[in-house]
Amino acid sequence: MSSTSSENPVLDTLAAINAESLARCQLDQNSLLAVRIGALAAVDAPAASYLLHVGPAIDAGVTVEQVQNILIAVAPIIGAPRTASAAIKITEALGIVVAEVEAELEDEEQE
């Protein structure tokens, strides 16, 4: 077991796991983020988890229509309740992202 101390050992561990996954994954960024969104839906992840993926997914070129298609594709596997839950949480995450972008734009205009 590692003796390295940190103020945020859980977050540091999650970041390390994510970095290792990205280093080993051979999927293009669009496909990777699509798979991760599908996996988040499957585990009924909280909206905060989508925040880490929806913004980068959009930056990678994943469209809202593709996100909808991801949910349509996984719906028969994960069921209606988790699909609906994911749709709501993605919408919530997108709302947060949009609000942050709007705030940043307002800050830039005021400068």
N, C-alpha and C positions, 0 to 999 in steps of 0.2 A: 504494500500500500504506500502511496506517495506521502512524503512528509511536507510537501509544499503547502504553505498556508496562504490563505486568501481571504479578503473581506467578503467575497461573493463566490464561495466554492461551487454552489449549485449552478449559478449562471455561467461560471467559468467552465464547468464540466459540460454543460449543454452547448456552449460555444465550441468547445473542442470536438465534441461528437459531431456537430454540424459541419465544422471545417473538414474533419476526416471524411465524412460522407461526401461532401462536395469534391474533395480531392480524388476520391475513388470512383465517383459517378461519371459515366461516359455519355449521359443524356445531354442534349442541348438545353439551354436555360429554360426555354419555353416548355419543353416536355417535362423537365425536372419539376418546375413549379406547378404544372398541371397535375402531375402525379401527387405532389405534396398536398395540393388542395383537395384532391380526391381522398387522400389518406386522412386529412383533418376531418373531412365530412364523415368518414367511416368511424372515427373514434369519438364523434360528437364533441370536437374541440371547442374551447371557449373563443369568443370573438377576438380576444387578445392574440391568440395563436394565428388567426387569419391576418392580423395586422402585420405580422412578420413576413407574410407571403403574398398578400394581395398587392401591396405597393410594388414590390419587386416583380411580381408576375405582370403587372401592367407595364412596368418599365421594360420587361423582356418581350413585350408585344402580345401578351395574352389579353384577349378582348373580353368584354363583359359577356358577349355571346359564347365565347369559348368556355368561360366559367359556368355559364348556364348549361352548356353541353356536357361539361365534366359532371355536373350534378345529375343531369339526365342519364348519363352513362352509368353512374354508380348507384342510382336509385333502386334498380332491381336487386342489387346486392345488399345495400345498407338499409333499405326500407324507407317508407314515406316519412315517418317521424324524424329520422336523422337527416333526410334530405331537406325537409322543411326547416329544421333547426339550422342546418348549414346555410341555407339561403338567407335566413334572417340574420345570422351572425356575420355572413359576408357583407350583407347590406349595411349592417352596423359598422363593420370595419371600414368599408368604403366611405361611409359617412364621416368617420373619424379622420380618415386620410384626406378627404375633401376639405373638411374643416381646417385641418392643419395647413394644407396648401393655401387655402384662402387667407388664413392668418399670416402666413409667410409673405404672400403677395401684398397684403395690407401694410405689413412692416416695411417691405421694400419701397412701397409708394410713399410712405411717410418719411423715409430717409432722404 
